[in-house]
């Protein structure tokens, strides 16, 4: 309905339409309406790739997150983005387009030295994650073109196995975008195209365009086909390995691995399997489990990194074969969800560096070769407790650092009040807890500033007087530090430096000695809240000792006084000192045990904290952004060292509670 008639409000240099909407509460009944920045950002990035030259900007005013997307190369840029941390076999992305009967099709593809295919298909800008006729047309034409080229050039020896579609697609990154006037989708989610005529159109375009490209670029064709032949040989070796291991019973779901302690229930929807690090934890979990529906599979050490291996090598790894056999659903092209024996696959590893590495290796296996397990929400991560605390006869298990701090606040602030000497303002109960929580957040967020070698009081003093924004960047030009508040200021500084050095100079982050501050928006919010309570944050941030005035014989009163149960106990200089004092009080008479390994808990403790469905906490592994997930696994687990080093250098200072 029309809210109001259009009115003239003045002249404007630009034109456009602003659409404002609210979610319909009649549709979203009894559920909170929460917009996901990550989901929206992912979708808008896709649209910018699919519509070259289109600029889309997303701003989340709740958290000040923002992103701007514009890709002049369209889906060519999309493929380059997908392959940016991989070693491409040919520098230039292969691109072609065509149209027939009002159906238009554009395809971009590039081979890399990896072992996984990465295909994204779209119909009218809709991501068809289940594929459909357009994808079938591409796959069949690609296989036909490559095999025909091999035949024409006599590239296959008599001893070689035939090259199949999956071999040709190994290490291939593809984006397919078709525009169809009357699309017919299978199902309500519109994730699979059903128009039969589209298959023939796409197949014809790929056949003509790719055949011509291979004839004009034989070096690219040869590299792609050599890789496909190697993949075919590896596939044949994997088939033989599968057959051999099946004969031995290692991949047969009817012959379960000996180390698996299975459950008595047979309904997969009820059953769950714990993949446990180490034999000692495996023994405790076996004794502590509910045998009716909980199975235990201990694995020894770290499994193979599948990011760097073909399927034949993967199947030669004993621990991976054991996992495949226990789950019963197969691997890769043969994976069948209907054969899955457990609908909850729970990864349970130690809360240390090795445990994190084992979890990552397992997640890489599931993401690359059993992805439907993640897509359908069957993978979980157990959350064993970090601490056990004991005071008198009372025992409690603590799962997170956040909960540990909350508990220390509860214990430390009982009967306690804090008085600000200047105006006699008193904080106690929940008010004191909230204040200390803000101080804790300030301490956490500001630590990354200090770690970057910046004086905290100087940095806080640079807060913009009107906007209250903190600098996002610090650059050093010829040894002189400059603080910048946004990307625009950073770009101006880079342009200025370029003019000073000349047009041919390459200006990058290293040339400017740039430091980026993370968490600044969160820090701004904390500072606002602390100031609203009447505290001078600059004084709190100043860690330098104040020199005493020689004329002032009397020592000045300290700003804060803590009173415990009506009795004056302590005068302190800073809120940080008050926080430390409360922690000290809380820890009196308290025994704190930090768990690093699952083996440190007995079966009863393991059941109560980590395995009992009534009391445990599980993290569900979700995949909201397949593109980002693919990039993350490539960076962290792939062969290229530089992207991984850059990632670690960027995030190392944000790491807390690292166990070494």
Secondary structure, 3 states (H helix, E strand, C coil): CCCCCCCCCCCCCCCCCCCCCCCCCCCCCCCCCCCCHHHHHHHHHHHHHHCCCCCEEEEECCCCEEEEECCCCCHHHHHHHHCCCCCECCCCCEEEEEEECCEEEEEEEEEECCCCCEEEEEECCEECCCCEHHHHHHHHHHHHHHHHHHHHHCCCCCCCCCCCHHHHCCCEEEEEEEECCCCCECCCCCCCECCHHHHHHHHHHHHHHHHHHHHHCHHHHHHHHHHHHHHHHHHHHHHHHHHHHHHHCCCCCCCCCCCEECCCCCCCCCCEEEEEECHHHHHHHHHHCCCCCEEEEEECCCCCCHHHCCHHHHHCCHHHHHHHHHHCCCCHHHCCHHHCCCCEEEEECCCCHHHHHHHHHHHHHHHHHCHHHHHCCCEEEECCCCEEEEECCEEEEECCHHHHHHHHHHHHCCCEEEEECCCCEEEEHHHHHHHHHHHHHHHHHHHHHHHCCCCHHHHHHCCCCCCCCCCCEEEEECCEEEEECCHHHHHHHHHHHHHHHCCCCCCCCCCCCCEECCCHHHHHHHHHHHHHCCCCHHHHHCCCCCCCCCCCCCCCCCCEEEEECCEEEEEECCHHHHHHHHHHHHCCCCEEEECCCHHHCCHHHHHHHHHCCCCCCEEECCCCCHHHHHHHHHHHHCCCHHHHHHHHHHHHHHCCCCCC
